[in-house]
Every structure is written in structure tokens, then in C-alpha cells.
Amino acid sequence: MNRRSFLVGTSALGAAHYVAPLLAAQQKPINDYTQPLKRTFEFTHEYNLKAPYGASGETRLWVPLIENTAPFQTLTNLRWSGNYEDAYIATEPIFGAQSLHVKWPSSSDILHLKVTMKIQTQSWEPAKRGDLSNYTAPTVINYPKELDLYLRSSRHIPTDGIVKQIATDIVGNEHNPLIKAQLIHNWVAANMERDNSVIGCGIGDVGEILTTGKLYGKCTDINSVFVALARAAGIPAREMFGIRLGRPGEYLEKRSRTAFGSASKNGHASITDWQHCRAQFYLAGYGWVPCDPADVTKLRLTENLSNDDKIFKEVNEYMFGNWDMNWVGFNYARDFSLSPKPEQYPMNNYGYPYAEVGGDPIDYYDFKNFSYEYSSVEEA
């Protein structure tokens, strides 16, 4: 199957349906998942910034901090040091995204910063616990007002036009929000393709992806399509931008040694380019549920699988309703402005640090000028 072609016909939807069985009361649990209940990591950032040629003036850096969503992820300690003039924690008002905002008065020297976070994670497993197989949808679905943010259309997450058309084709006459969400998850996993040539995590421009029929990209591209289709089907959904910290749990490690993270025997990992976006949808009468069709496509590419392979089907089923906690999320922010407001805004998303010199942004893919290293160590 050429997933670079736009697939919305009957055969494509059929392929999406068979990838994993729809959750039902008689679904068998995933029995061989033995990740520890809690894990603790020390996550270290080291920055060495310098102004690009011709740039000068005050330098400001925004470092994304961990969203504190206990018990699944908890920031237990945060400290920083460097040759800066000022540094403080700032929170933007719409999504609540937190940053360490750092300022240097001049850009004439190399600008140093070291940030260390201690993080505790806990497995998030509503599917494994049986919460989803026992789910019954409310007769009348009314979402809380605060979820309007995750139903709305935005520049990169449209919910009308072709997005609405495809969402309707996928879910048909189904009314159960859990089944609708899984139909969309399976369609995305079956029909989109990971493309490792894409820079970073991708842009996640859903309108462009679906209009052109270029159903490929990285995690932001793929999980943004899930989020947009879910919203178009009336289900609150959001991406969470974050980073992998080390080895995956045993269930995923058995199925791929490299696709979902790794670490040395003593728990050390170099994670500078391990940013990863995941997704969540809000299940009426239950709450937020994790999913990650993008990692399903990554497994298929990494292990050279097809949609019919047993391992692909197993991981696709696992990723709908379970969250492997060798990963932490920074925020849900999309098409927004940082706080304090930078010269350049709005921002598409906030999974990478952001910096400006004299009001001009430094490209965070320009590793000569925007030099940083991320590492983690897992406590035994």
C-alpha cells in the first residue's frame, strides 16, 4: 500500500477498521506489560547560545518545563544556574504552558544555562486496567466549558471542510465516543506514514496534510491529524508536546529495541533529539484517555512491518488507551503566544526551547548558534 497517496475510499476505511479490534466488554487485557509502577528520572539541559551573524542585543530564552499532572508525571525538583542576568518561571494564560524565562543583557559572549529537573512518572493504563472495556457512554453528552479549547478549530488544527468530511466518513453513524475515537486512531495509524526526513517533530498542519493527500510526517503531523479528526467528530482532543527520557517499558521494549527510546545499563541516555508529541482525547463520563498513532507508524517503519503483522496490531491496540511512562509532557499549547510575550508570535507549538536575540528568533535547529544538550538518568 502506498500511504503517500490520499486514502479515503471504502478500502482505506476498511483497513483502518481491522488494525485492532474495537474495545468491547470481552476484550482480553494486555497481560505481559510489566513496566514499574513508578519511575524517577533526572533530566538535565545544558545550553550554550551565541548570536547568529549580524544579530546583537538582549537575548531571551524560553525553556519548556514539565506539566505537573500527578500522579502520571510530577516535577519534584527544579534548579538552574548560568551567566544570565535574570531567570524566572512564567506561565502563559491560555494553555497554562510553563517556561523558565532567561535573559542576558548582551549577546557578545557565549550564553550559558544549566537546568536540572527531577521527575517521577507513573504508568497511565486505562485500557490495561479495564476502564475502557467496561465503558458505557452517557445517554446525553455535555462537556465541561473548559474543554471548549480542545474542540475548537485553529490555524494548524482545522475542524471543517475536508477534515470534517473525512471524520464523518470514518465514524459513520457511530455515536459511542470511545468507538469513534478508536476508529479515528486506527485510520490514522493505518493510512499515515512516518517520514524520517522531516525536520524535528514536523509542523502538524492538518489542513495542508489532508488537502494535498500527503499522509506522512513525524509525530506532530500524525497526532495532529488524529486530534483534528477527533474534534471534527465532536470529541475533545489535544496533543501534548514532550520528550522521551530513556528505555520504554517491557511491553514495548519486547516489540522494538529502538523505536520507543533506550538507555545504557546504568540508566543514562542522551536525549537531545528525543522530542515526541503524544495525543489525548476526552471520554465523556470518564476523563482524558492517552493514545499515540504516531508511535504506531514509527514502529512500522523501524521494524519494517506491514499493517497485517501481529506486532503492528498489538502495538496499535496498546497505544490506544495506554501511555508508556519513559516520556514526559511539557504542555498542550498550540497556535499561541509564550509568556512573557516574545517579539515573534504566535507560535505553532512548544516542544523545543525558543530564543530571540534583539527581537529576532534563533532557529532552534541551528545547532551552531543554538547549541544545547539534553540528558537523563533513571534512578535504580
N, C-alpha and C positions, 0 to 999 in steps of 0.2 A: 504494500500500500504506500502510495506517495503522499505523505502527510503535508507536503508543501503545497498540495492542491487544496482548494477550498471544498470541504465536505459537509454538506448539509442535507443530502438526499436520504432516502429511506435506508440505503445500505449503511451509510455512515452512522445514522442513529441506531441502527440495529447493532453495529459493532460496539457502540457505547454501552448498550444495554447488557451485553453479555460479559463485559470485562469482569464484573464482580456481581454476585447475587445481591438483589435488593435486601436490605435488612428486614428481617421478619422475626417473629417470636421464637421460631425454631432454629434460628441461626446458631451454629456451633461457635463457641468462643475461640479466640486465638490462644492456644494453650502453652506455646513454647516461648512466650515473651517473658524474659526474666531480668529485665533491667532493674537495678536497685531502686528502691522507693525514693530515696533522696540522694542527690549528688552535690558536691561542693567544688567550685572552681575559683581560682584566682585569675582574673582577666586583666592583662596589662597592655596599655597603649604607650608607645614612645614616639613622639613627633619631633621632627627636625625640619622646620619650614624655612624657605627663603623666597624672596620676592622674584617673580619671573622678570626677565629682561625688560627694563623700562618702567617697571612698577615701583612705586615708593609711597611712603606714608604709613599711617596707622594700620596695623594688622589685627584682624579679629578672626577667631576660630570658634566654631560651634562643634562640640563633641557630643554625639548622641549618647544618652545614658539609658540604663536598663529600666523598662517599665516594671514597677513593683506590683506584681499580680499574684501575691501569696495565695495559696501555697505552691503554685506551679513554678514561679520564679520570684526570688526575693533578693534584693540588694542589701547585703548585711554590712558592708563596709565600703566606703569610697574615700580615696585620698589622692591628692595631686601635688606636683611640685614642678618648678621650672624657672626660667628667667623672664617671666611675664610681668606686666605692671599690675594687672588686676585679673581675678578669676572668680566666678560665682555661678551658682546654679540658677537657670532661668526656665520657666515653663510657658509654652505658648497656650493661648486660651481656648482654642477650638478642639483639638485632639488631646491636649494635655501632654504633648511631647516635651520631655525634659532634655536640656542641654547643659553641659559645662561650657559657659561662655568665657573665653580667654582673650585678653587684649594686650598687645605690645604697642608702645607709642611710635616705634620706628621699625622699619624693615631692613635696616642696613646690615644687620648681623643675622646669623642663623638663630632661629627662634626655637627654644626647647620647651617641651612639656612632657611630663610622665604622669599617666593616670592609672590607678590600680583600683579595680572593683573586686570585691569578694561576693560571690553569687551562690545561692543554694537553689537547686532545681528539684522538681518532683514530677514524676510521670503523670501525664494527663491522659486518662484512658477511659472515656465514657463508653466506647464501643466494647472494650475488653471487659469492663465491669458489668455489661449487660444493660446499661442505661438506655441505649438506643434500641436494642431488640425488644425492650419492654415499653417502648414509647407509644403513647396514644395521643394523637393531635387533638387540641381543644376544638369543640364544636364551632366556636367563634374565636377568631384570632385577632387580638388587638395588641399591637406592640407598644411598649413604653415610648413616651415622647423623645427620650434621649437617643432612641435608635433611629430617628429620622435622618441623622447624619450618615448612617450606613445603609440607607435606602435611596439616597439622593444621587442624581447624576452630576458628574463633574467633568472637567476638561479631558482627563485621561480615562474616566470610568463612565461613559455614556450609558444610558439605560433605555433609549428609544431607538427608533429606526431599525437597522439591521440587527442590533443587539436584542431588541425586544422580539423581533421576528424569529431569531434563532432560539432564544429561550422558550418561546411558545412552541416551536417545533419539537424541542427536546422534551418538555414536560407534558405536552398534550393536554389531556383533560384531568391529569392528576391533581389532587387537592392536598394530599398529605405533604406538609413542608419537608419532612425528613426524606421521603422518597423523591420529591422534586430536587432537593439538594444533591442526593446521590446520583440521580440521572445526569445532572449537570456535571458533577465531579467525574463521572465515568466518561461522559462525552469529551470533556477536556483532556483527560488522560489518554483516551484512545485516539483522538484526532489531532492533538498538538504534538509538536516535536521539539526537543531540546536542541539548541544550536550553540555549540561551544565557541563559535567565532564572534558571538555577540559580546560587546564590552560590558564588564561588570555584571549586574543583575538584569540588564535590559531597561527599557523605558516604560513598558506597560501601557502603551497607547492602544486601548482596546478597539476604538473606532477604526484606527488605521489597520490593525491586525485583521479584523473581521471584514472590513470593506475590501481590502486587497486580496483576502484569502490566503495570506502568508501566515499560516498557522504554526509558527515556530518562534523560538527565542529562548530567553533564560527565565529564571523563576518569577521575576516581576511581570514579565509578559504573560506567562502561562497562568499564574494565580490571579492576575488582574482580570483575565478573561473569565475565570470562574466567578470572581466577585461581581463583575458587571452582569453576567448572565443570571446569577442568583438574585441580584437586586431587581433586574428586569422581570423576574418571576415572582417578585413580591417578598423575597426573603432578605432580611438584613445581613450584610456580609462585609468583610473588611480584610485587607492584607495587614500583616504585622511584619515589619522590617527588622531584621536582627542578624545574628551570626552564629555559626556552629563553633562549639568550644572544644571538641575532642571526639573520642570514639563514639559511635552510636550504641544503643542498647543491643543486647544479644540477638533479639529477634531480627533486626535489620542487618547486623553485622554478619549473621549467617547467610544472608542473601546477597550481600555485596561488601567486599572488604574496603572499597574506596569511595563508593558513591555518596555516602552519608556522613563522612568525617573519619578521622583516625587520630591516633596518638601513639607516642612511644610507650614502652613498657612501664616507664615511671610516670606516665600521665601527662607528659609535656607535648604541646602541639604549637606549631607556628601557623597562625590563622589569619594573617593579614588579608588574604583574598577569599576568606570563607564566608562572606556576607551571604545571607539567604533570606528570602521572603517566604512567609507561610500565609495561610488563609484561615479564616474562621467564618462560620455562619451562625445566626441566632435562631435557635429552635424554639418556637412558641410553646410555652408551658414547661420548658426545661432550662434554657440558657444558651451560652456560647458553646459551640462544638468545633474542634480543630479539624482541619483537612489540609491536604497538600498534593494536588495533582501534579504540580511541577516536579516534585521529587520522584513521582512515578515515572515521568518521562525521562528523568535523569538516570534512573535505574535501567530503563530500556536501552538507552544509548550506551551507558557504561558497560553493561553486561551483554550487549548485542542480542537483545531479546526481541520477540515479537509479542503482539497483544495476546496471542494464544498460549504463550508459555506459562507454565504453572507458577513460577516465581513472580512473573509480572502480575498475574491475577491475585496472588497472595499479598503482595505489597500494595497493590491498588486497594484491596479490601482493608488492609491495616491502616493506610493513610487516611481513610475516611473514618474519622472518629477516634484516632489515637495520635499522640504527639510525643515523639521521642525526645527526651529532655537532655540531649547533648547540645542543645541550642537555646539561646535566649533572645527575646524580642526587645527592640528598643521602643517602638511606637507604631501607631496606626495612621500617621499623618500622611495626607495626600492632597496635592494641589492647595498648598497652604503657605503661610509665612512663618519663619522662625521668630523666636523672641530671645533678645531684643531684635527688632526688625533689621535685617541687612539691607544693603543698597539694592541688591538684586532679589526680586521676589515676583510672583510666588514660586515656590519650589515644587517639583514634581513629587518627590518623596524624600525620606530622610533615613537612609540606611548607611550612608557614608558620612564622614566628617565634612564640614563645609568651612571655607576660609575666604576672606577678602583682604586685599592689600589696596589701601587708598580707595576703597569702594569697588574695586574690580575683583571678581572672583578668581581664585586659583583653581584650575582644573584638578580635581582630586584623582584623576587618572594620570596626571603629570608627575611621575614618581621622582623626577629630578628636583622639582621645586616643592612638591607636596609629599615629602618623604615621611612615612610612618611605618611602624611595625607593631603588629598585634601578636600576642602570645597568650597561652593559657596553661595552667597546671591544675590537674584534678587531684584533690586530696584523696589519699588512700582510705 
